[in-house]
Each structure stands twice: as C-alpha cells, then as structure tokens.
Amino acid sequence: MLSVISTQAPWELEGSPIQVEVDIRTGIPGIEIVGLPDSAVREARDRVRVAVRNSGYRFPQERILVNLSPAGIRKEGASYDLPIALAVLSASRQIRGRVRRRVMVLGELNLAGAVLPVRGVLSAVCSGLENGISVFLVPEANLPEARALGHGEAYGIASLRQAVQFLEKLGRNGRPTPGCREPAGPAAKQPEPPQTQECGDLADIRGQEPVKRALEIAAAGGHHLLLFGPPGSGKTMAARRLPSILPSLGLTESLEATRIHSLAGTLPPGGGLVRRPPFRSPHHSASTEGIIGGGSVLKPGEVSLAHRGVLFLDEALEFKASLLQSLREPLEEGRVTVVRAASSVRYPAAFQLVLAFNPCPCGNLGRPHSACVCTSMEVHRYWKRLGGALMDRIDIRTPVHPVAAADMAGPPGESSNLVAARVAAAAARQRERYSGLGFSCNARLSPGMLESLCPLDTKCLGLLDESLGRFSLSARAYHSIIRVARTIADLAGAQAIRSQDIEEAVELRRLGEGSYFWSFD
C-alpha cells in the first residue's frame, strides 16, 4: 500500500515542497528512510514508532520504505516526524477515508505522540500556496505564524491522534474535526507594545544632543552609523535606544523578517508577525558563519536576522578583520550568498549597520583630564583595522564625549515617542517618493537615481565641491552626503535639499576622511 503526504524542507527564504511517500510490503520488519535525510530525520524511525504505539495505533510489523522526494534536496530537522507517522498510518489503512484535498503537514513528535513546534512554518505556508496547497496542519504553537499571511486554511494540531481525526473528517466531508481550531484569516492584530518597552528611551540619554540628532537622522533614512568615544561615554546606551525611534515595518517587510526568523528557529512560541525592526547585537567572539550565515546545517546568520532592522557591533574592532570585511557585500547588495561544496543558498540581508568602539587603543583620546598614551601612528593603525572600504560605507560618524556631571543631573530631553513621530513622518515621505521603485528609504538610493530624485541647486553644488577638496571625499562619500542631506530635509518637511542640509550632512561625514581620520574635535 502506497501513501503520500506533503510537507516542506526549509531552504533559502522560500523553502521547497517535499512529498513523504510510504510503501509497506512483506518482508523483514523494519523502516528505512531514503531521500538524502540527515541524522535527525533518520532518527525519526524510532520516534515515529513509539509515538504511533503510544497514541493507540498499531505500528506495521512489515517492511516500510519512506521516500522523501525530491531526493536531491537535503532533509534536515525533526519537522518530518508527523507527516511520516501519518503516511505510515494511511498506508496501513488505519486512517479511514481518503483525503480529497491537498494538505501540507509539519510537526515534530515526542514519544507520547504530542506535536512539538518546528521552524520554517511561514515559509512552508508560502511555498504550499504557490504549489496549490490550501490546507495546513501545523503545531499549535506555530499557528499564529501559519496564519500570518491571511491565506489558506491553517489548523493547530496538538497530537498525532488529533491529526488522524482531522484527516478522517477531512476525507469524509471536507470539513475539519471539532477538536482542531477553525481556520481564520490573519490573527487579530494585537496592539503593538510601547517602542521603549525593551530598548529604553532616548530621554535616558543626558547631555548628548549631537548623538541623539545622529540617531534620529540614521533612523529616518536607514543610514549606517558609527559611534566612537572613551569607555563609559554612552556609546552602547545610545545605540541600544535606536530601535525605540525606528518606524514599524510594513506588511511586506514584516513578512520577510518573519520568514527569516522562522527559518532560523528564533521566533518565540506562539509568535506571529515580526512587526518591529529586528535588533541584533552579536558578541565580538562570534564566528563568521554565525554572522554571515552557513555552518554544517545552512542557516541564516546575524546579517540576515537583522534584515529590515539593525545589526549592532559593540566594540567593533574586537571582531576579526576578515569578518568585518565580509560585511561589505551585504551592505552593498542587501543580500548574502553562502556557498558550500555541495550547494549554495541566498538570504536577504538589507540591514542598518551600527558600530561602536573606543577612539584609540588605550581609550583615553577625547576624555578630559586623562592622558592618551597612544601615538598618532598607533591611533591610525587602530582605525585601519576597520578598513577603508568598510569605513567608506558608513554614512554618519559621530564622536561621543563624556557627559559632565551637571548634564547628568539635568532634566531629561525629548522622549523616544516624540522623536519617533518625526522619524515616522520622514519615513512616510520617503515611501511615497520611492513608491514602485523597490525600496523605501534614502539609504537605498542608487547613484544613478540621485540626480533625478535629489536635485541640488547651485549653492548646494558649490558646498559639495568645496567639501570634496577639503576633506578628500570619495565618490561614494559624495553620494552618501546627498542621501543624508535628503533625510535631513525630510525630517524638516522640506521639498528640496537646502544648503544647511548639505552642511550638516558633511559635518556628520567628515570624521574618518583624509586628515580627519582620527580627529575627535
């Protein structure tokens, strides 16, 4: 008897549909799984056998062959347990009736027959819908994720027995069993938590107005940001408050971010769409595979988990130089390709990079009443660890000075909610301006679009030409200044870029250029 159940293999962002084929024939009792399974899939033989028995069913005492098709795609993880168990029960005629609708099944089984959550459910739903599948059986904990698209019929399954009852009911009259949750559109949108709930408030930052201004501009335009200053000056504190003023994700961006986190298995149980921009802050001891992606089991790295959000590298110069340089391609292209001998995968990686580190090896450069013992050559060599090519891609470079005691005791400044309102208004102007162009923020403007979308008057061009010679700016810096100036104008509600916008953008860029490479003035 042959039985076929549909499931999905997490692969890149889309995933790949998989057919679980089970054939039972006379022979020495045993179960064999073929189709390029990894060790976790091969171990499903024992989990499925015990789960079937503990659920009150009979495990066939015959020769069982399980084929995971197509065979050329490597099958990884435990999400094949439930479809294998259902296919075995169907092939042994323990599921009454025949399912007339195409169903995709995902879930891990424990020995008692309970269904455990798995990763990649949102990608599985997207892949299934594209292949004509409309009914999805997923673990109960993954149900909000499965319903995030608002298409198809997703049902939460708590146990193997409940899944069997569902298929029997579906086979008889095409309607779900009362024990399963009824299908619905996307789960009712819950009110978003306050933006400052986890990341703090800008009002916590005292006496750092230039830093808060740089954070506001970076958040409004999606620009990469560098914060440098002595230890204890507030670099990390400031960077960790950037998410509190970022605009919420649109539906398309939210789906992209959710699919990546679903594939990586980082969505919390019961979690639905990722509605706030992700904020990732890996430790400087992280491996290249952990940051870029890959590993023995290909998974998205931190640059992809930060897609549509922020990647914050604290003590950035403590990261390996090769790792820092590997960020250049994702920054430029908005995606990363991980190549292995047998395969390659591509993940999106359109993130906002925020770097923070000390201004010199000893950390005292710029600290009042402290002596920096580093020579100019040592400071220059220290900054070169970042690399000129990566430095050239940082739009905003801001020194963070130690705060005076009087400022620390002073009244709080603007709250994140006030700043976030201005940022959201500027982001809305950009979305309207770039509608239909495939991007939504000034940081993604290509050089070829600057002339038509960000025209400059004679005065602004003169200021740019002067800055080009004074600070030895590169062509990339020239374009970067225009993008940042456009963001400053958007924050002010101006239709065109003004001369004061160019001047502020140049001031935010000059540190790190030419003779100003390590200046802390």
N, C-alpha and C positions, 0 to 999 in steps of 0.2 A: 504494500500500500504506500503510495507517494503522497506527501502533503507539503504545501508551500506556504510560508508566512513571510510577509515583508518587514524589513527593518532598515536600519541606516548605519553607515560607517562614518564617523566623524573624519572629515578630510577637507583641508583648507577651510574656507568660510562656508561653502555650500553643502558639503557632505556628499555622500554617494549612496544611492539606494542599494540595498542588499536583499537578495532572496534567500531565505533559510529553507532549504529543501531536505526533507527527511524521507528515507526509504527504509522500510522494515522487511527483512527477508529471513528465511530459515537459515540457521547456522549457529555457530558457537555464540552464546550470549555475549554482548559487548556493544559499545558505542564508539564510533570513530568520527572525528570531525576533520573535514578537509576544506580547502579553500583559503590557504595562507593564514591560519589562525596564530595568534601569539599565545604565550603561556597562559594568560588569564582566560582566553577563550577555550583553550584545551582543558583547563581545569573545570569548565562548565559541565563536563561529563558527570563529575561526582556531585556538584551542587544540584544539578537538574534531577539526577536520580533520587537523591534524598528528599528534595523539595516535592517531587511528584508523589512519593510514598507518604510523606508527612501531610500532604494535602488531601489524602484519602483516595488516591488513584493508584492504578496498577502500572508499574514500570515494565514494559515488554521484556520478556526473557528470550529475546531473539537477537539477530544481528541488525544493528541500527547504523545507518550511514547518514551523517549530517553534512551537507554540502552548502558552503557559504558562497553564493555566486553574486558577482563575477569573481573568479578565483584570482585575478591579477591584483586585487586591492588587498593590502594587508589589513586584517581584522584585529582590533585591539580593544581591550577593556572587557567589562562584565555586562554590558548592555544587551548581549545576545542571549542571556540566560532565559528570559521569559519567552521570546519567540521560539527558541529551541524547544523549551518544555511544551509550548502549545502545539508546535508542529509534531512532536512525538505523540502527544495525546490525540491529535487529529488523525495521524497515520495509523494509530492503533484503535481507531473508531471509539474513543472514549469521549469525544465531543460530538454530541448529537446534532444532526443537520449539517447543511453546507452553507458557508458564508458567501452571500451573493455580492457583497460589496468589498472593494479592496481596502484592506486595513493594514496600517503600519503599527508595529508593536515594539516597545522598548522597555527595558527594565532588568535590574539585577535581582536575583533570588537569594534569600538566605535559606538555611536548612529547614526552617519551619514553613517555607512557602510564601513568606511575606515579600512584597516587591519593594526594592530599595531604589532611591533616586540615582540617576545617571547623568552624564554630561552630554551636551550637544543636542538637547531636545528641540530647541528653537530651530536650529539648522535642519534637523530631521523633518520638522513640520514644513519648512520652506521647500526642502527637497521633495517631500512627498506630494505637496500641492502641485509642484511643477511636473510631476510624473503621473498625475491623475488620481492620486490617493486622497480621499476626503475624510477618512475616519482614522483616529489616532488613539491608541491605548498607551498611556504613559503612567509612570509612578505618580501617586497623589502629590508628592512634594514638588513634582515638576509641572503640575497642572497650570499654575499661573503663567509659567514660561511658555507652555504649549499654546495657550490661548492669547498670547500677546499680539499675534498677527490679526486676530479677529476673523480668520477664515478657517473653514473646515470644522470638523466636529472632534473635539478633544475630550477624552474621558480619563478621570483619575482612577487608577487601579491599585488596590491595597494588597491583594494576594493573588496567588495563582488560581485558587478556586473561584474568586470573583471574576478573573479574566475568562475562565472557561464558561461561566454562566453568561457573561456578556456575549461571547461568540455564539453560544447556543441561542440566545434570544435574538441576536442579530441575524442568525441563519434562518430562524422561523418567520419573522415578520419585519425584519429590517429596523426594529426599534431597540433601544438599549434596555438592559435589565434595570429594574428599580434600584438595585444595590449600587449602581455606578452613578456618578454625578452626571447630571444632564448637561448636554453641550450648551455653550453660550458664545456670544461674541467675546470681545476682549473683556477681561475682568474690569469691573468698575474702577475708574481711575481714583486712586486714593490721593488725598491732598498731600502735596509734597512737604516733607519736613522742612523746618526753617533751614536756610542755607548755612547758618552759622552753628548748627547743632553739633557737628563733629569737628569742623575745621577752625573754630574760633571766629572772632570778629575783628575787623580792621580797627575798631575802636580800642582794641587791646594794645595796638602799636602806638607808643607815645614818642613825640619829637622826631619823627621820621617822615616828614611830609614829602620830600623828594622820592623816597622809596614807595610811599603809598601812591603817589602820582604815577610812578613807573608801573606799579602793579595794575592800576586802573587802565592805562594805555595798553599794556600787554594783554589784559583780559578782554578789552573791547575789540582788538584786532587780531588776536591769536598769535601775537609776536613772541619769539623766543627771548628769554630774559636771563641775564647774568647778574648776580648779586655777589659783591666781594667786600670784605671788611674784616676787622680784627675779631678774634673769638669773643663771643658774648655781646656783639653789637646788635644782634637781632635778625641775622640773615635767614636762619631756618624758621624762626617765628613768622617773619613776613611772608616767606614762600608758602608756608603751610596755610596761610589765610587767603591765598589766591583763589581756591575753589569757592570761597564764600561770595565772590562777586562775579563768577563766571555765569553767563546765560545758560538756561536749561537747554537740553538737547531737543532738537526737532524729532519728529517721528522717524524719519529715515536714519538720522544719526543714532537715535536711541536703539533702533533695531540692529544696526551694525555693531554697536558696542555690546549689546546683549548677546548677539550671536558669538562674538569672540569670547566673552566671559563664559558663555555656556560651553563652548568647545574646550576651554581651559579648565572647566570644573570649578570656577571661582564664584559662581552665583550662589547666594545663600539659599538654603532650603525654603521653598515657598516663595522665592523671589520672582518678580515679574520683570518688566522692562527696566533697564538702567536709564533713569531719566535725568540724572545729574552727571556732568562730565567726570569721568574717572580721574582719580589722583593716585599715581603710583610713585612710590619712593623706595626703590631697592637699596640695599646696603652696598657699600663700596667693595665688599668681598664677593659680590655676585659674579657668576661665570658669564662668559659671552653667550652661551646657549640660554641662560636664564634671562638675559636682557634682550637679545635679538630673536631668540626662538630656536627650536631644534631639540636636540637630545636624542637618546636612543628611541624614545617614543616622541614623534614630532608633535610639538605643542606650541602655541603662541607664546612669545616672550613678553617682557615688560613693555617693549615699544608698541606691541600690538594691544596689550591690555590697557595701555594709555590712549588708544585710538579715540579721537574726538575729546580727549581730555589732556591731562598734564603728566609729563614724566619729570619728576624732580630728582636731581642727583645732588645730594648734600655731600660736602667735602668731595667735589667732583674730581679734583686732581689726585685723589686717592684711588680712583678707578684705574684699571690698566689702560695704558695708552692705546693699545690696539682696540680695546673695547670702545673707547671714546671715539676713535676714528671710524669705527664701524657704524656710528650713528649718522654719518654724513649722507649716505644714500637714502635711508628712511626720511631724514629731514627734507631732502630734495624731492623725492618721488612720492612720499606719503604711503609707501608700502615696503615690505621686506620679503625677499625670496630666500628661503632656506634650502640649500642644495645638499643632498646626500648621494652616496654612490648609486643607490637603487631608485631614488625618487627625489622630487623637489616639490615644495609647497610654497604658496604665496599668501601672505597675510597682510591686511591693511594696517598701516601704521602712521596715520595722519595725527600726530600729537604735537603738543606745545612743550618745548624743552625749557626747563628752568634749572640753572646751575647756581651753586653757591660754594664758595671756598674762601680761604684766607688770602690776603693780598700779597703775602710773601711767606717764605718758609718758616720764619720764626713767629709770624702772626702779628707783629707789633707795628707794622707800617700803617700809619694813619691813626694810631692810638695816642692820645695826648699824654704827656708826662711819662712816656715809655720810649725806650731807645730800640730802634730796629738795628739788628746786628748784621743784616744781610747786605751784601754789596749789590751794586746795580746789575752786575752780570748774573749774580745768583737769582735776583728777582726776575730778570729777563728769562733766564733758563727755566725758572719755576713756571712762569706763564706759558712758555713754549710747550710745556707738557700738554696743554690743551690742544695745541696745534693750530696753525694759522688758518687752515681750511675750515675747521670746525668753528673757530672764533669768528670767521668772516660770515658765518650763517646766523650769528646771534645779533638780533636787531637792536636790543636795548641792553646797555651795560651800565649798571648803577652802583656807585660806592655806598656802603652802609657804614656810617660813622657811629662811634659810641654815643649813647644818649646821656646828656647832662642830668644831674640829679633834679634840677628844677623842672626839667621837662617830664621826667618820670613821675613827679608829684603833681603835675598839671592836670587839667581836665581832659577827658577823652576826646578824640577827634570824631570825624564822621564815622557812622556805623557802616557795616557792610551793606545793609539794606539800602541806604541812600546811594552809595557808590554803585551797587548792583543795578539800581534803576537807571542810572546814566549809561552804564555798560549795556544794559538790555536795549535801550533806545538806540545806541550807536550800532549794536549788532543788527537790529531790525532794519536800519538804513542800509547796511551792507547787504543783507539778504535781498532786499528789494532791488538794489543796484545790480547785483550779480545774479538775479533770477534767471534760470535757464542756462547758466554758464558752467555748472558742475561744481561750483564752490560757493562759499558764503561769507568769507572773511577776507580782510585786506591782506593778511599774511600770505594767502594763496594766490595773489595776483602775479601772473607771469610778466616778465619784462615786455613782451610784445603787446600786452594789454594796457600798460601804464599810460602810454601817450593818449589813447582814446578815452580811458576811464578815469584817469587822474591828470587832466591837463594843467599845465603851470603857466602863470603869466610871466612877463619879462622880469619882474622883481624877484620872483621865486627862482627862476632860472639863474639869475645873477648870483643869488646867495648860494645856490648849489655849486656853481662853477668855482666860486671863491673857496668854499669848503673842500672841494675836490683837490685843489692845490695845497691848501693849508694843512690838511690832515692826511694827505696822501691816500685818499679813498680809492678803493677798488670799484670796478663796475657793479659788483654785487652790492657794495655799500651804497652806491648811488641809488640803485633801485630800492634798497631797504629803507633809505631815508624818505623816499617818496611814499612808500607804503605806510610807514609810521606817521608821517605828516597827514596822510589821508585819514588815519584813525583819529588823530588829534582833532582834525576838522570835524569828523563825525561826532565826537564827544561834545563839541561845541555847537553842533547843529548847523555848521556852515556848509553851503552848497559846493564851494570850491576851496582848494588848498590856499591858505594865506601865508604871507611871509613869516608871521610869528609861528606858524605850524612847522615850517621848514627849520626855523632857528631852534625850536625845542627838539625836533627830531634829530638834528645834527648834534645837539648837546647830549642827547641820550645815546648817541652812537660813537662819539669821538674817542672815548676811553677804549684803548686797545688798538688804535690806529696810529701807524707811524711812530713819531716820537712820543706819543701819548700812550704808549703800550702799557706802561705800568703806573702812570700818574694817578695820584689819589687826591688831586685838588678838586 
